[in-house]
Every structure is written in C-alpha cells, then in structure tokens.
Amino acid sequence: MERGEVLKTLAHYRKDEIVLYTMSSFKEGFQYFNGPLDFYVGGAMGFASSIGLGLALAQPRRRVWVVDGDGSLLMNLGTLVTIAEQAPGNLVHFVMENGVYEIPGRVPIPGVGRASLLGFARAAGLTKAYEYDEMARFSKHVGSLITEPGPVFVNLKVAPGPRQPVDKEGKMRGSAEMARAMEQALSGAKV
Amino acid sequence: MDRGKAICQELKREGIRYVAWLCDSETHFMHEPIQSDPEIRSIKVCHEGEALGICLGLSMGRARGAVLMSNQGMFQAGNILKSVIDTEAPLVMLVSNGLSHHKRSPVVRRRTAKNDFTVPFLDAFGVKHYLVDTDEDVARVGLACREANELRRPVALLLSSADFYEPGT
C-alpha cells in the first residue's frame, strides 16, 4: 500500500478525532493533519503511542488516533502491554510498517520479514488487532476500525514514502505551539 | 499518616489524578498508596519513558498526571524528557534519590554515592528539583506541582526511602 493513500483515506474519515503522527508519516500526513487537534511527534522516537494513551485517558469521550512507525514501535514494544492493560476504548493505534528507518536513508529495521508487529500486539493482549496489505481491503474496513470500541491496533504494510526532506518547506510548528493549540481546542470539551 | 499517603494527598490537592509509574526499591513506600487510593488512577508502565509520554499526553488533554520512577529509569528516558521540556508540559516527576540510603549499610551507601548522576542529569536538562527526605519535606510536593504549572516545565522531587525496604525481600 502507499502510505500517502492510507493517510488520505484516514483524513477522509476523520471528524473530530485527535491525531498524533510521527517520523516519516509527516511527508504525506502534514497536508491532512495540521490543525489544532493534530500533533506531530518529531522527537522522542517510540513514544507517540504513549502520548496518545495519555490523551485518550484524559479525553475519554473523544477518539484518539496514533499513526506510528514500525521502527518507532520496536523502540517501545512495552507500550502494547500498557495500552492493553489500560484498555482505553477511544484509542486506535495505526502502525505504518514500511520495513525501514526511512528518514536516515531507508535502513532496514531489525527483523524485517521475520518479526510480526501484529503478533506482538496480539501477544500483548490486544484482542482487536488487525493487519492490512491491500488498499481495497483497508478502505472497505476503515470505517468500522475507527468506530469499534478500542483499544484497536491496526498494522498497515506500506511502501516507503517519497525520497524528500521531512520538512522541506519548514512548515512544522514547534511542539509547544502544537500542544498549546490542542489544549485550547479541548478547553471546551466535555471530559 | 505515612509518607506515601501524605505525598498522594499532596498530589490530589494539586489536582493530580493519574500516576504513571514503574516500581523501584527506593520508592517502595509509594507503591501501595498509589494503587489503593480510589481517587488516583494508577498506570503501570513497562519503561519509564512511557510514563513521561503518558503524562505529556494527559497534559495536552487537560488532565494532570505525575510520574514515579527510579533515577536509573529516568536516565533511560532522557529522550522523551527532552520532548516534555520542548512541549512546555507542566509535569511532576517523583524520582528515587540514589543518595538517600542513609540508613542502609555503608557498603551500599558508598557504592551508590560513587555513581550518582541524578542531580547532574536533572541539572543538564534544566529541571528544578527538591529533596523529599523526611516527613516535613512532603510540603515540597505541592510546591513542585505549582512551580511546574507556573514554569510550564517538569519539576522533580527526589524521594528518599521512607520504609527502608531492603531490595529483594
């Protein structure tokens, strides 16, 4: 699957969800997810899902989507266990499995083709764990994936994205600015 | 009231309702109070970095959380601590104080003191810190919570053992 197509599809279905995304998903994701309820996790590789879990617990009536990477998830596999134990019903954890550390030059991740992220998720106790490698099938199911009670884990087998700088036009807002915007957007939200 | 419960009371007084934590011998006295307090949601994690990430998310979602972790776990979580600082998240970190084994054996004390990087680590990140070494120091918990809010930065409380739990027992 093309990551850009996956993100475009998510953007199409997105209503008022909080969206966190990280690493190379910025390349295509920025055009869709740059509003007050969006947060790009630029540093702290591996911890987007932990930040998402905190948001999901703080805002139980609002759904939270995390768009993670495979290399990122491998840095923090324990997050799957923690999410399973806390069991936030409003969290959907997508993982873009492109098989490489894309930003530093498409270096293959350890265990590519052998380790199973879906297997890790299921073994961690996440019962609603799915995997997609065909766009047509993902498009057919995405509506139910984002509405079923969570936590939901969705591994997406995608190709690496375009060879281009992550933030070639310097569009990225600072972390503090993004966080303040989100806090403000959520200030009137019922929790 | 024992020190662990008193610290939880202080946290609650400051509006903190979540504690993300990983157990440690030095902060053994906190484990039961965190898990038994009905007004605190205990979030056990597998890595101290998760605890910081979760509390960062809580803060962005307009809730307040505190982290309880060992100093060694904090070292491991330096990358996400940097993100907490970059994000200007007010966060209280309860960190075990590696130098506090004052009632333990001289051997343990010497071994610990020799390799203590806790304060230099916090100083390198520009994180203010206070010692909570006695029951009288518990008032510093509220102070740290308020400072974290005002500064929009993490503030650390270095906890010494209150029950002198002997590791492994």
Boltz contact constraints between the chains, C-beta under 6 A:
constraints:
  - contact:
      token1: [A, 43]
      token2: [B, 83]
      max_distance: 6.0
  - contact:
      token1: [A, 44]
      token2: [B, 79]
      max_distance: 6.0
  - contact:
      token1: [A, 44]
      token2: [B, 80]
      max_distance: 6.0
  - contact:
      token1: [A, 44]
      token2: [B, 83]
      max_distance: 6.0
  - contact:
      token1: [A, 47]
      token2: [B, 49]
      max_distance: 6.0
  - contact:
      token1: [A, 47]
      token2: [B, 53]
      max_distance: 6.0
  - contact:
      token1: [A, 47]
      token2: [B, 80]
      max_distance: 6.0
  - contact:
      token1: [A, 50]
      token2: [B, 50]
      max_distance: 6.0
  - contact:
      token1: [A, 50]
      token2: [B, 53]
      max_distance: 6.0
  - contact:
      token1: [A, 50]
      token2: [B, 54]
      max_distance: 6.0
  - contact:
      token1: [A, 51]
      token2: [B, 53]
      max_distance: 6.0
  - contact:
      token1: [A, 51]
      token2: [B, 56]
      max_distance: 6.0
  - contact:
      token1: [A, 51]
      token2: [B, 57]
      max_distance: 6.0
  - contact:
      token1: [A, 53]
      token2: [B, 54]
      max_distance: 6.0
  - contact:
      token1: [A, 54]
      token2: [B, 54]
      max_distance: 6.0
  - contact:
      token1: [A, 54]
      token2: [B, 57]
      max_distance: 6.0
  - contact:
      token1: [A, 54]
      token2: [B, 58]
      max_distance: 6.0
  - contact:
      token1: [A, 55]
      token2: [B, 57]
      max_distance: 6.0
  - contact:
      token1: [A, 55]
      token2: [B, 60]
      max_distance: 6.0
  - contact:
      token1: [A, 55]
      token2: [B, 61]
      max_distance: 6.0
  - contact:
      token1: [A, 58]
      token2: [B, 58]
      max_distance: 6.0
  - contact:
      token1: [A, 58]
      token2: [B, 61]
      max_distance: 6.0
  - contact:
      token1: [A, 58]
      token2: [B, 63]
      max_distance: 6.0
  - contact:
      token1: [A, 59]
      token2: [B, 61]
      max_distance: 6.0
  - contact:
      token1: [A, 78]
      token2: [B, 46]
      max_distance: 6.0
  - contact:
      token1: [A, 78]
      token2: [B, 47]
      max_distance: 6.0
  - contact:
      token1: [A, 79]
      token2: [B, 50]
      max_distance: 6.0
  - contact:
      token1: [A, 81]
      token2: [B, 46]
      max_distance: 6.0
  - contact:
      token1: [A, 82]
      token2: [B, 45]
      max_distance: 6.0
  - contact:
      token1: [A, 82]
      token2: [B, 46]
      max_distance: 6.0
  - contact:
      token1: [A, 82]
      token2: [B, 50]
      max_distance: 6.0
  - contact:
      token1: [A, 175]
      token2: [B, 86]
      max_distance: 6.0
  - contact:
      token1: [A, 175]
      token2: [B, 87]
      max_distance: 6.0
  - contact:
      token1: [A, 176]
      token2: [B, 87]
      max_distance: 6.0
  - contact:
      token1: [A, 176]
      token2: [B, 88]
      max_distance: 6.0
  - contact:
      token1: [A, 179]
      token2: [B, 60]
      max_distance: 6.0
  - contact:
      token1: [A, 179]
      token2: [B, 87]
      max_distance: 6.0
  - contact:
      token1: [A, 182]
      token2: [B, 60]
      max_distance: 6.0
  - contact:
      token1: [A, 183]
      token2: [B, 62]
      max_distance: 6.0
  - contact:
      token1: [A, 186]
      token2: [B, 62]
      max_distance: 6.0
